[in-house]
Amino acid sequence: MKLFLTDPNSGGHLLLLSEEQYFDRLFYSRDRDNKYFTIVWNRGGQQVVTIDGEEIDFPSQTILPLMFNQSFFFEQTSDLVAWQFNREFYCIIDHDSEVSCVGFLFGIGRNFFINVNEAAHQKMLLLHNMFISEMNTSDNVQNDMLVMLLKRLIITVTQLAKSEYLPDPKLHNDRFHIIRKFNLLVEGNFHNEHSVNFYARQLNRSPKTLSNLFAIFNQKTPIQIIQERIIIEAKRLLYYTDKSAKEITYELGFEDPAYFCNFFKKHTSYSPIGFRNRKSIA
């Protein structure tokens, strides 16, 4: 089942896919203009999801948030429920005060799976059924109802993720908000800004303060997050495009192709060309 809604005022899109036979995204080619945020719930057994060319186990009864610029496909889509929306339908940045997911569910440069416990399972089923009902009800409040449901879905998934991935509920405050803002800043600036000092200035914090803050939340260090985001993008460009290593060097804000090559090899054990050739063989 695939249900699709277009907001006549904004042109925004909302999709609900349930037990579809095939469901994927090819961001760098076919789906370049369809910038959908995606929330996928695996209701079946464990399967493999391939994200940006990397195979990852997708556990049973977990939720996977995906950014609009990620390419993916699933081993068994008939076990999945997926919600997709673009920023024209609901902008998570403009409405961050409502859902508090930016820089946590979305915009963190890595993938994580959120467990669905029994109580959450019932809530997710209810939301799923309500989405189906509202998307099949065409009236003058349909769009408002679906925006409300989407917000509820995002809030529910965010709360589940916080309870699982944050060490202490007492820390769900301004300090965690700074981490989210840092992640969002990295997502928007990693092509050109590679130093922790830049992001610390933007947040009116010292680099040391940022490092201490990330340590409280058992996060990787700020420089690790910046560098890993650069590596993720480099891998995507090598895997999905024909751009040369030199072109990728400059696109990612490096001035010296040799330096970029060493940087990439340090983090992946492959040269850029070696990584591309390995993917071609695979």
Residue frames as qw, qx, qy, qz and C-alpha x, y, z in Angstrom:
[[0.000, 0.888, 0.459, 0.000, 0.00, 0.00, 0.00],
 [0.403, -0.016, 0.022, 0.915, 1.28, 3.43, -0.94],
 [0.006, -0.878, -0.475, 0.056, -0.65, 6.56, 0.03],
 [0.439, 0.096, 0.111, 0.887, 0.45, 9.97, -1.24],
 [0.029, -0.885, -0.436, 0.160, -0.72, 13.47, -0.36],
 [0.408, 0.289, 0.089, 0.861, 0.23, 16.83, -1.84],
 [0.105, -0.645, -0.407, 0.638, -0.44, 20.02, 0.12],
 [0.411, 0.720, 0.442, 0.343, -2.15, 22.30, -2.43],
 [0.115, -0.993, -0.020, 0.036, -0.80, 25.42, -0.71],
 [0.360, -0.763, 0.485, 0.230, 2.86, 24.54, -0.17],
 [0.704, 0.506, -0.465, -0.176, 3.31, 21.75, -2.71],
 [0.233, -0.497, 0.798, -0.249, 4.65, 19.60, 0.12],
 [0.722, 0.073, -0.623, -0.291, 4.45, 15.83, 0.00],
 [0.512, -0.362, 0.667, -0.402, 3.57, 13.20, 2.58],
 [0.669, 0.187, -0.657, -0.295, 3.83, 9.47, 1.82],
 [0.657, -0.330, 0.587, -0.338, 2.88, 6.38, 3.76],
 [0.599, 0.335, -0.686, -0.241, 4.23, 3.05, 2.53],
 [0.623, -0.297, 0.608, -0.393, 3.12, -0.19, 4.15],
 [0.741, 0.032, 0.670, 0.025, 4.00, -3.73, 3.03],
 [0.510, 0.749, -0.229, -0.355, 5.22, -2.45, -0.35],
 [0.967, 0.146, 0.118, 0.172, 7.02, -4.93, -2.59],
 [0.674, 0.200, -0.008, 0.711, 9.84, -2.47, -3.31],
 [0.196, -0.972, -0.125, -0.029, 10.96, 0.71, -1.63],
 [0.734, -0.111, 0.027, 0.670, 14.29, 2.49, -2.07],
 [0.066, 0.973, 0.026, -0.218, 16.01, 5.81, -2.68],
 [0.733, 0.166, 0.182, 0.634, 18.76, 6.79, -5.13],
 [0.134, -0.864, -0.180, 0.451, 19.60, 10.32, -4.05],
 [0.246, -0.546, 0.407, 0.689, 22.41, 11.05, -6.49],
 [0.057, 0.030, 0.758, 0.648, 20.42, 10.05, -9.57],
 [0.166, -0.473, -0.770, -0.394, 16.73, 9.19, -9.81],
 [0.372, -0.757, -0.534, 0.060, 15.60, 10.82, -6.56],
 [0.431, 0.086, -0.148, 0.886, 17.79, 13.91, -6.50],
 [0.165, -0.351, -0.105, -0.916, 14.79, 16.25, -6.45],
 [0.686, -0.495, -0.414, -0.336, 12.67, 14.22, -4.01],
 [0.215, 0.398, -0.619, 0.642, 14.16, 15.36, -0.73],
 [0.729, -0.475, -0.293, -0.397, 12.16, 13.26, 1.67],
 [0.208, -0.435, 0.744, -0.463, 12.94, 12.67, 5.32],
 [0.728, -0.046, -0.614, -0.301, 12.10, 9.04, 6.10],
 [0.444, -0.373, 0.661, -0.476, 11.06, 7.14, 9.22],
 [0.668, 0.130, -0.670, -0.296, 11.06, 3.36, 8.70],
 [0.623, -0.349, 0.533, -0.453, 9.60, 0.84, 11.15],
 [0.399, 0.234, -0.869, -0.176, 10.66, -2.79, 10.75],
 [0.728, -0.229, 0.242, -0.599, 7.71, -4.86, 11.97],
 [0.950, 0.144, -0.254, -0.111, 9.13, -8.16, 10.76],
 [0.891, -0.311, 0.038, 0.328, 12.29, -10.13, 11.45],
 [0.323, -0.699, 0.329, 0.547, 15.85, -8.85, 11.26],
 [0.737, 0.588, 0.263, 0.207, 16.91, -7.94, 7.73],
 [0.548, -0.180, 0.177, 0.798, 19.66, -6.07, 5.93],
 [0.253, 0.937, 0.200, -0.134, 19.38, -2.44, 4.88],
 [0.662, 0.125, 0.177, 0.718, 21.98, -1.03, 2.49],
 [0.050, -0.962, -0.180, 0.198, 22.64, 2.64, 3.20],
 [0.156, 0.906, -0.357, -0.164, 25.01, 4.54, 0.93],
 [0.648, 0.487, -0.584, -0.025, 26.49, 1.25, -0.23],
 [0.016, 0.352, -0.832, 0.429, 27.06, -0.17, 3.27],
 [0.641, -0.295, -0.652, -0.278, 25.13, -3.25, 4.43],
 [0.144, -0.306, 0.579, -0.742, 23.76, -2.87, 7.97],
 [0.209, -0.315, -0.923, 0.076, 21.61, -5.19, 10.08],
 [0.364, -0.323, -0.065, -0.871, 18.13, -3.75, 10.60],
 [0.014, 0.020, 0.922, -0.386, 16.84, -5.42, 13.80],
 [0.250, -0.521, -0.766, -0.284, 13.26, -6.54, 14.26],
 [0.329, -0.830, -0.450, 0.027, 10.90, -4.05, 15.92],
 [0.410, -0.445, -0.015, 0.796, 13.17, -1.07, 15.50],
 [0.321, 0.910, 0.248, -0.081, 12.79, 2.32, 13.83],
 [0.615, -0.069, 0.255, 0.743, 15.36, 3.83, 11.48],
 [0.185, 0.900, 0.133, -0.371, 15.34, 7.58, 10.68],
 [0.664, 0.149, 0.402, 0.612, 16.91, 8.47, 7.32],
 [0.033, -0.614, 0.056, 0.786, 18.00, 11.83, 5.92],
 [0.632, 0.689, 0.161, -0.315, 16.83, 13.07, 2.53],
 [0.352, 0.772, -0.501, -0.171, 20.34, 12.80, 1.08],
 [0.417, -0.333, 0.845, -0.027, 20.87, 9.13, 1.93],
 [0.636, 0.230, -0.564, -0.474, 20.50, 6.36, -0.64],
 [0.395, -0.213, 0.821, -0.353, 19.10, 3.07, 0.61],
 [0.706, 0.004, -0.488, -0.513, 17.31, -0.15, -0.17],
 [0.595, -0.342, 0.568, -0.454, 15.97, -2.97, 1.98],
 [0.015, -0.170, 0.976, 0.134, 16.18, -6.73, 1.88],
 [0.080, -0.426, -0.899, -0.058, 12.49, -7.27, 2.70],
 [0.109, -0.150, 0.003, -0.983, 10.27, -4.21, 2.19],
 [0.521, -0.400, -0.594, -0.465, 7.02, -6.10, 2.78],
 [0.580, -0.430, -0.589, 0.363, 7.81, -6.08, 6.52],
 [0.302, -0.081, -0.163, 0.936, 8.21, -2.30, 6.66],
 [0.041, 0.892, 0.451, -0.003, 6.08, 0.73, 7.36],
 [0.475, -0.045, 0.059, 0.877, 7.61, 3.99, 6.18],
 [0.081, 0.918, 0.331, -0.204, 6.62, 7.62, 6.44],
 [0.522, 0.086, 0.219, 0.820, 8.21, 10.17, 4.11],
 [0.052, 0.934, 0.335, -0.115, 7.80, 13.93, 4.01],
 [0.532, 0.379, 0.019, 0.757, 9.63, 16.94, 2.62],
 [0.249, -0.249, -0.359, 0.864, 10.28, 20.27, 4.26],
 [0.225, -0.180, -0.307, -0.907, 7.53, 21.91, 2.22],
 [0.587, -0.446, -0.611, -0.289, 5.01, 19.67, 3.98],
 [0.634, -0.768, -0.095, -0.003, 6.57, 20.01, 7.43],
 [0.429, 0.673, -0.404, 0.447, 9.86, 21.80, 8.12],
 [0.790, -0.421, -0.377, 0.238, 11.50, 20.20, 11.14],
 [0.462, 0.085, -0.198, 0.861, 13.96, 23.11, 11.42],
 [0.185, -0.431, -0.101, -0.877, 11.28, 25.82, 11.52],
 [0.726, -0.470, -0.157, -0.476, 9.25, 23.73, 13.98],
 [0.536, 0.221, -0.725, 0.372, 12.08, 22.38, 16.09],
 [0.226, -0.262, 0.515, -0.784, 10.49, 23.81, 19.23],
 [0.804, -0.056, -0.006, -0.592, 7.56, 21.44, 18.59],
 [0.974, 0.092, -0.183, -0.093, 9.40, 18.20, 17.84],
 [0.378, -0.777, 0.503, -0.004, 13.05, 18.68, 19.00],
 [0.944, 0.082, 0.303, 0.102, 14.43, 16.19, 16.50],
 [0.539, 0.803, -0.188, 0.172, 16.88, 18.26, 14.45],
 [0.139, 0.691, -0.636, 0.315, 20.46, 17.21, 15.14],
 [0.499, -0.268, 0.749, -0.343, 19.25, 14.06, 16.86],
 [0.767, 0.312, 0.548, -0.118, 16.88, 11.97, 14.74],
 [0.655, 0.671, 0.224, 0.264, 17.92, 13.85, 11.62],
 [0.250, 0.903, -0.190, 0.294, 21.13, 15.63, 10.72],
 [0.625, -0.686, 0.373, 0.015, 23.67, 13.69, 12.78],
 [0.355, 0.682, -0.613, -0.180, 25.59, 12.05, 9.93],
 [0.027, 0.224, -0.971, 0.084, 25.21, 8.50, 11.26],
 [0.637, -0.214, -0.538, -0.509, 22.58, 5.78, 11.41],
 [0.095, -0.154, 0.833, -0.523, 20.99, 4.43, 14.55],
 [0.456, -0.288, -0.757, -0.370, 18.15, 2.07, 15.32],
 [0.331, -0.285, 0.388, -0.812, 15.49, 2.79, 17.93],
 [0.107, -0.125, -0.982, 0.091, 13.90, -0.11, 19.77],
 [0.516, -0.296, -0.228, -0.771, 10.10, -0.34, 19.85],
 [0.083, -0.052, 0.887, -0.451, 8.97, -1.76, 23.19],
 [0.017, 0.437, 0.898, 0.056, 5.51, -3.19, 23.80],
 [0.047, 0.733, 0.414, -0.537, 3.94, 0.11, 24.83],
 [0.051, 0.552, -0.349, -0.756, 5.52, 1.90, 21.89],
 [0.095, 0.069, 0.899, 0.423, 4.41, -0.89, 19.57],
 [0.099, 0.644, 0.748, -0.130, 0.77, -0.23, 20.41],
 [0.029, 0.776, 0.088, -0.624, 1.25, 3.50, 19.94],
 [0.057, -0.368, 0.634, 0.678, 2.95, 3.01, 16.58],
 [0.122, 0.319, 0.908, 0.244, 0.13, 0.71, 15.42],
 [0.086, 0.766, 0.529, -0.354, -2.44, 3.31, 16.43],
 [0.004, 0.684, -0.217, -0.696, -0.55, 6.06, 14.58],
 [0.132, -0.102, 0.825, 0.540, -0.23, 3.84, 11.52],
 [0.114, 0.524, 0.841, 0.078, -3.96, 3.21, 11.43],
 [0.037, 0.811, 0.301, -0.500, -4.78, 6.87, 12.00],
 [0.072, -0.483, 0.478, 0.730, -2.51, 7.88, 9.12],
 [0.117, 0.172, 0.885, 0.416, -4.29, 5.42, 6.82],
 [0.070, 0.700, 0.689, -0.174, -7.70, 6.73, 7.88],
 [0.003, -0.802, -0.076, 0.593, -6.79, 10.40, 7.45],
 [0.104, -0.372, 0.610, 0.692, -4.99, 9.93, 4.13],
 [0.051, 0.300, 0.880, 0.366, -8.12, 8.25, 2.82],
 [0.015, -0.775, -0.577, 0.258, -10.37, 11.07, 4.08],
 [0.314, 0.246, 0.247, 0.883, -10.39, 14.01, 1.69],
 [0.148, -0.869, -0.471, -0.034, -11.89, 17.04, 3.40],
 [0.175, 0.876, -0.067, 0.444, -10.97, 20.59, 4.34],
 [0.477, -0.779, 0.370, -0.169, -9.11, 19.58, 7.53],
 [0.984, 0.103, -0.060, 0.133, -7.17, 16.65, 6.07],
 [0.546, 0.570, -0.319, 0.524, -3.88, 18.50, 5.78],
 [0.277, -0.670, 0.375, -0.578, -4.08, 19.90, 9.32],
 [0.910, -0.302, 0.160, -0.233, -4.88, 16.47, 10.71],
 [0.928, 0.234, -0.119, 0.265, -1.94, 14.86, 8.92],
 [0.259, 0.669, -0.383, 0.583, 0.50, 17.54, 10.05],
 [0.574, -0.572, 0.334, -0.481, -0.69, 16.92, 13.62],
 [0.992, -0.087, 0.083, -0.047, -0.21, 13.16, 13.19],
 [0.726, 0.486, -0.259, 0.411, 3.24, 13.63, 11.68],
 [0.070, -0.694, 0.425, -0.577, 4.27, 15.78, 14.62],
 [0.804, -0.403, 0.277, -0.337, 2.99, 13.11, 16.99],
 [0.968, 0.188, -0.078, 0.147, 4.96, 10.44, 15.12],
 [0.478, 0.607, -0.354, 0.528, 8.19, 12.46, 15.24],
 [0.355, -0.640, 0.393, -0.556, 7.74, 13.27, 18.93],
 [0.944, -0.225, 0.135, -0.199, 7.04, 9.62, 19.75],
 [0.889, 0.295, -0.159, 0.311, 10.14, 8.39, 17.91],
 [0.209, 0.687, -0.367, 0.591, 12.28, 11.17, 19.43],
 [0.601, -0.572, 0.325, -0.454, 11.13, 10.23, 22.94],
 [0.998, -0.041, 0.037, 0.018, 11.94, 6.57, 22.29],
 [0.693, 0.496, -0.245, 0.461, 15.40, 7.52, 21.02],
 [0.102, -0.719, 0.372, -0.578, 16.10, 9.76, 24.02],
 [0.803, -0.446, 0.247, -0.310, 15.10, 7.05, 26.49],
 [0.983, 0.080, 0.046, 0.160, 17.46, 4.62, 24.77],
 [0.703, 0.438, -0.080, 0.554, 20.45, 6.72, 23.75],
 [0.018, -0.740, 0.256, -0.622, 20.72, 9.45, 26.38],
 [0.468, 0.073, -0.784, 0.401, 22.31, 8.32, 29.65],
 [0.141, -0.340, -0.643, 0.672, 20.32, 10.45, 32.10],
 [0.065, 0.744, 0.605, 0.275, 16.85, 12.00, 31.61],
 [0.286, -0.831, -0.188, 0.438, 17.97, 14.94, 33.75],
 [0.359, -0.356, 0.391, 0.769, 20.32, 15.89, 30.92],
 [0.291, 0.546, 0.667, 0.415, 17.50, 16.40, 28.40],
 [0.113, -0.878, -0.255, 0.389, 17.91, 20.15, 28.61],
 [0.247, 0.936, -0.152, -0.201, 19.91, 23.05, 27.22],
 [0.333, -0.577, 0.694, 0.272, 23.15, 21.08, 27.20],
 [0.572, 0.203, 0.771, 0.193, 21.66, 18.46, 24.90],
 [0.416, 0.858, 0.266, -0.141, 20.21, 21.28, 22.78],
 [0.037, -0.830, 0.447, 0.332, 23.78, 22.52, 22.21],
 [0.450, -0.183, 0.831, 0.271, 24.79, 19.07, 20.95],
 [0.526, 0.585, 0.617, 0.024, 21.84, 19.08, 18.55],
 [0.235, 0.943, -0.022, -0.233, 22.78, 22.56, 17.30],
 [0.268, -0.615, 0.656, 0.346, 26.37, 21.40, 16.82],
 [0.530, 0.133, 0.811, 0.210, 25.23, 18.42, 14.73],
 [0.433, 0.797, 0.416, -0.064, 23.02, 20.68, 12.62],
 [0.023, 0.907, -0.280, -0.313, 25.84, 23.17, 12.10],
 [0.403, -0.355, 0.773, 0.339, 28.16, 20.36, 11.00],
 [0.547, 0.435, 0.708, 0.102, 25.55, 19.10, 8.53],
 [0.342, 0.905, 0.243, -0.068, 25.30, 22.55, 6.97],
 [0.044, 0.947, -0.305, -0.088, 28.98, 23.52, 6.97],
 [0.794, -0.344, 0.448, 0.224, 31.21, 20.42, 6.81],
 [0.744, 0.568, 0.194, 0.293, 32.01, 21.03, 3.14],
 [0.335, 0.780, -0.132, 0.511, 34.00, 24.12, 4.06],
 [0.294, -0.725, 0.402, -0.476, 34.56, 24.19, 7.82],
 [0.819, 0.056, -0.566, 0.079, 36.66, 21.40, 9.33],
 [0.288, 0.253, -0.610, 0.693, 37.79, 22.86, 12.66],
 [0.361, -0.568, -0.704, 0.228, 36.09, 22.62, 16.04],
 [0.202, -0.291, -0.186, 0.916, 36.95, 26.29, 16.63],
 [0.183, -0.157, -0.437, -0.867, 34.50, 27.40, 13.90],
 [0.491, -0.461, -0.677, -0.296, 31.58, 25.50, 15.43],
 [0.448, -0.428, -0.536, 0.573, 32.49, 26.53, 18.97],
 [0.065, -0.108, 0.003, 0.992, 32.39, 30.21, 17.92],
 [0.340, -0.287, -0.552, -0.705, 28.99, 29.72, 16.31],
 [0.605, -0.500, -0.616, -0.070, 27.70, 28.27, 19.59],
 [0.176, -0.799, 0.241, -0.522, 29.45, 30.84, 21.81],
 [0.885, -0.445, 0.134, 0.000, 31.33, 28.07, 23.56],
 [0.077, -0.723, 0.667, 0.164, 34.98, 27.14, 23.84],
 [0.663, 0.286, -0.662, -0.203, 36.27, 23.99, 22.09],
 [0.149, 0.166, -0.879, 0.422, 37.08, 22.51, 25.50],
 [0.478, 0.081, 0.458, -0.745, 33.54, 23.15, 26.75],
 [0.758, 0.272, -0.284, -0.520, 32.13, 21.38, 23.69],
 [0.505, 0.276, -0.816, 0.060, 34.41, 18.39, 24.21],
 [0.088, -0.072, 0.791, -0.601, 33.40, 18.12, 27.88],
 [0.613, 0.164, 0.195, -0.748, 29.74, 18.37, 26.94],
 [0.741, 0.276, -0.502, -0.350, 29.96, 15.58, 24.37],
 [0.292, 0.230, -0.881, 0.293, 31.75, 13.41, 26.94],
 [0.395, -0.023, 0.568, -0.722, 28.80, 13.80, 29.36],
 [0.778, 0.278, 0.095, -0.556, 26.47, 12.35, 26.73],
 [0.704, -0.144, 0.672, 0.177, 28.87, 9.54, 25.80],
 [0.637, 0.756, 0.079, -0.126, 29.22, 11.05, 22.34],
 [0.773, 0.206, 0.091, 0.593, 32.23, 11.00, 20.05],
 [0.318, -0.495, -0.050, 0.807, 34.43, 14.07, 20.24],
 [0.362, 0.799, 0.130, -0.462, 33.50, 17.13, 18.15],
 [0.114, 0.626, -0.615, -0.465, 36.44, 16.63, 15.79],
 [0.272, 0.003, 0.954, 0.125, 35.50, 12.97, 15.30],
 [0.421, 0.621, 0.594, -0.290, 31.96, 13.99, 14.35],
 [0.282, 0.803, -0.186, -0.491, 33.21, 16.56, 11.84],
 [0.012, -0.481, 0.803, 0.352, 35.69, 14.17, 10.27],
 [0.355, 0.175, 0.918, -0.020, 33.25, 11.27, 10.11],
 [0.458, 0.713, 0.361, -0.389, 30.70, 13.47, 8.35],
 [0.218, 0.727, -0.466, -0.454, 33.33, 14.40, 5.75],
 [0.156, -0.240, 0.940, 0.185, 34.22, 10.73, 5.23],
 [0.467, 0.429, 0.736, -0.236, 30.55, 9.78, 4.82],
 [0.444, 0.791, 0.061, -0.415, 30.14, 12.38, 2.08],
 [0.062, 0.616, -0.699, -0.359, 33.37, 11.36, 0.39],
 [0.330, 0.010, 0.943, 0.039, 32.21, 7.75, 0.30],
 [0.498, 0.619, 0.515, -0.320, 28.86, 8.78, -1.19],
 [0.334, 0.808, -0.232, -0.426, 30.53, 10.83, -3.90],
 [0.046, -0.458, 0.851, 0.255, 32.95, 8.03, -4.74],
 [0.368, 0.152, 0.913, -0.091, 30.22, 5.39, -4.74],
 [0.408, 0.650, 0.607, -0.206, 27.42, 7.20, -6.56],
 [0.325, 0.902, -0.037, -0.281, 29.12, 9.76, -8.82],
 [0.847, 0.354, 0.058, 0.391, 31.85, 9.83, -11.45],
 [0.045, -0.973, 0.188, -0.129, 33.64, 12.75, -9.83],
 [0.691, 0.374, -0.473, 0.398, 37.39, 12.38, -9.66],
 [0.656, -0.448, -0.398, 0.460, 39.27, 12.28, -6.36],
 [0.310, 0.039, -0.020, 0.950, 40.60, 15.74, -7.19],
 [0.271, -0.470, -0.350, -0.763, 37.09, 17.13, -7.73],
 [0.666, -0.573, -0.475, -0.052, 35.92, 15.57, -4.47],
 [0.568, -0.151, -0.302, 0.751, 38.94, 17.06, -2.70],
 [0.051, 0.154, 0.030, 0.986, 37.86, 20.59, -3.57],
 [0.475, -0.479, -0.478, -0.563, 34.14, 19.91, -3.08],
 [0.718, -0.530, -0.435, 0.116, 34.84, 18.87, 0.50],
 [0.227, -0.967, 0.053, -0.100, 36.92, 21.94, 1.29],
 [0.764, -0.389, 0.275, 0.436, 40.44, 20.51, 1.00],
 [0.224, 0.881, -0.250, -0.334, 43.10, 22.38, -0.90],
 [0.050, 0.568, -0.801, -0.181, 45.56, 19.55, -1.52],
 [0.868, 0.086, -0.318, -0.371, 44.45, 16.28, -3.19],
 [0.563, 0.248, -0.732, 0.294, 47.37, 14.43, -1.60],
 [0.138, -0.196, 0.618, -0.749, 46.35, 15.59, 1.86],
 [0.736, -0.008, 0.064, -0.674, 42.75, 14.55, 1.23],
 [0.791, 0.197, -0.565, -0.127, 43.92, 11.15, 0.00],
 [0.329, 0.208, -0.768, 0.509, 45.91, 10.62, 3.22],
 [0.393, -0.119, 0.403, -0.818, 42.97, 11.85, 5.31],
 [0.824, 0.066, -0.187, -0.531, 40.60, 9.41, 3.58],
 [0.708, 0.213, -0.668, 0.088, 43.02, 6.50, 3.88],
 [0.040, 0.264, -0.694, 0.668, 43.58, 7.18, 7.58],
 [0.533, -0.019, 0.392, -0.750, 39.84, 6.85, 8.25],
 [0.868, 0.228, 0.014, -0.442, 38.98, 4.02, 5.85],
 [0.650, -0.324, 0.643, 0.241, 42.24, 2.11, 5.18],
 [0.633, 0.457, 0.521, 0.345, 41.65, 2.76, 1.46],
 [0.139, -0.185, 0.236, 0.944, 42.75, 5.44, -0.92],
 [0.500, 0.419, 0.179, -0.736, 39.80, 7.20, -2.63],
 [0.550, 0.390, -0.572, -0.468, 40.47, 5.28, -5.86],
 [0.161, 0.125, -0.970, 0.131, 40.95, 2.04, -3.95],
 [0.338, 0.255, 0.659, -0.622, 37.59, 2.54, -2.23],
 [0.590, 0.451, -0.097, -0.662, 35.86, 3.20, -5.55],
 [0.452, 0.340, -0.785, -0.254, 37.47, 0.13, -7.15],
 [0.059, -0.011, 0.936, -0.348, 36.51, -2.03, -4.17],
 [0.493, 0.358, 0.435, -0.662, 32.89, -0.97, -4.57],
 [0.560, 0.463, -0.411, -0.551, 33.01, -1.65, -8.30],
 [0.261, 0.223, -0.939, -0.031, 34.24, -5.19, -7.67],
 [0.221, 0.151, 0.809, -0.524, 31.57, -5.76, -5.01]]
